[in-house]
Amino acid sequence: MMTYRSALIVDSDPFVRITAELYLLSSSVRRVYKAAEGKQALEFIQCKGEVIDLVITGLNMCGMDGLQILRGLRDAGFAGHLVIASGQNGSILQAASAIASESKLHLRGVISKPLSKDKLDAVLLVDPPQTAATKQPDEIDAVVLHRLIENFGIIPYFQPKVDVRSLKIVGVEALMRAKDSEAGFLGAHQIIPVAREHDLMRELTREMIAKSLTQLKLWDREGIDINLAINIDPKELHELNLPDKLSDIVEDLRLAASRITIEVTEESFASGFLDIMEVVTRLRMKGFCTACDDFGTGRSNLDTLEILPFTELKIDQSFVSKALADAFADAGARAAVRLAQSLNLKTVAEGVETASQFDYVAGLGVDVIQGYVFAKPMPAEEFAGWYRSNNGFVPAPHMKTHLDLAV
């Protein structure tokens, strides 16, 4: 359902402006404004008294081009939604989409010209992403976080990791959730940004580690023999005594360090690389496994994989979700698997949601799969029941793939 009050169309082609205007007016948008070039559009946004909810802009225009318009929208703090409509080729549209995302603009979608009702429907008649202008009531602040820490309100949820060939449940990844008396149930996307802003990630990370490792020990006693992966916040990787603290915890619980994988995101490599090199290497020396998480989404170079003693490479869900329809994502996923195999690293594909995606990553030679195709993240008790009901194995999402792999 479209709920925009006002919209601005920016394009040098009058036919495009008229087509978009008629579509928006027929969709109950109250006021539609038009601009033939970028300078006029930005002046309009900066000077107009009312808030513009939606901007539809082309890329290749006389004077200021579409990318300069994106920069102007970013600098103006534009909080509405954005649609890019252009006749440029696919690689340029992808780059423009990435620029919009990096600029923190709320991109609804990218449309290839010529415009049509179906194309506009596809990006505008869906639930919009959350923006600053549509804040949800359950967004939290530092007061809630302090209360969570004081009341031990952080709860690890566990998402299963499944071996591709045997379909055996070989491990879980611990994911941060919380339950607050006033704010209710909270996801990681609500907790982590605020925790980083108020320098509270250390407390949250420590609680996640302690609760997750304790749960692994409890599962051992119940006969659930699996491994555990834990994400470590980038700032924590600068704590040089982290390997010692983790080693002390697993020794106290009488767990083998080799069953614990510490996941390190590419974001971590942005600063203080010497400290990270020492911490990751010492973790390996103490027997922990280490994973390069969200591979392909950061800006680290490939030397990182050569320098740091990783045991695992996780292929980000952004590649998995797009690979069947996007040549770049497909090439990226294939390259990541080949690279990992050449370095003798285990490969994990995350965010696998469908049988066709399972077939795809299995065909690439990925070792382990994680995603909704098998199970969503769940609390400890629910996971234990789910594990037992499946006898430690999951049914194949697609019987043909299972039979092929079993040969």
URTA-V372275 format. One record per run of one state. SS is the DSSP state (H for helix, E for strand, C for the rest). FROM is the first residue (numbers start at 1). LEN is the number of residues. If there is no record, write none. Layout:
ss->{SS:SS}
from->{FROM:FROM}
len->{LEN:LEN}
This chain:
ss->{C:E:C:H:C:E:C:H:C:E:C:H:C:E:C:H:C:E:C:H:C:H:C:H:C:E:C:E:C:E:H:C:H:C:E:C:H:C:H:C:H:E:H:C:H:C:E:C:H:C:E:C:H:C:H:C:E:C:H:C:E:C:E:C:H:C:E:C:H:C}
from->{1:6:11:14:27:31:36:38:48:54:58:66:76:81:87:90:103:106:113:117:125:132:135:142:151:154:164:168:181:184:188:198:201:222:227:232:234:239:242:254:257:260:266:271:273:286:289:296:303:308:312:316:317:323:327:343:346:351:355:365:368:371:378:379:380:390:393:394:399:407}
len->{5:5:3:13:4:5:2:10:6:4:8:10:5:6:3:13:3:7:4:8:7:3:7:9:3:10:4:13:3:4:10:3:21:5:5:2:5:3:12:3:3:6:5:2:13:3:7:7:5:4:4:1:6:4:16:3:5:4:10:3:3:7:1:1:10:3:1:5:8:1}
